[in-house]
Amino acid sequence: MGLASLAQILLKHGMNRAGDAASGHIWLRPLRQPLVLAGMSAQVLLTCIWLVVLSHVDVGLAFPVLALSYVLVVAYSALWLGETVGRRRWLGVLLIVVGVGVLARGA
């Protein structure tokens, strides 16, 4: 969950910087940003870990727990990126947390 959130945050920071780059093709800019490369690497590592998790846990439980990464990403975007997160989005985050709790309790 934390690694998935970290990957998204690194990709966002890297893309913010890539958008400011004045040279190069638009589709190559991200590949020159260390934060984008770090985010992509985190995604690859997450995929490897995910395969191990799936070999031990039912996907019906594992995937909803992974959804908790939305909570971290939304909180980070609001607190540190200065993005506007309205009440409806926070309500959605709350529903995700409640839903994961319901699924986990039934497991």
Secondary structure, DSSP 8 states (H G I E B T S, - for coil): -HHHHHHHHHHHHHHHHHHH--SS-TTTGGGG-HHHHHHHHHHHHHHHHHHHHHTTS-HHHHHHHHTTHHHHHHHHHHHTS-----HHHHHHHHHHHHHHHHHHHH-
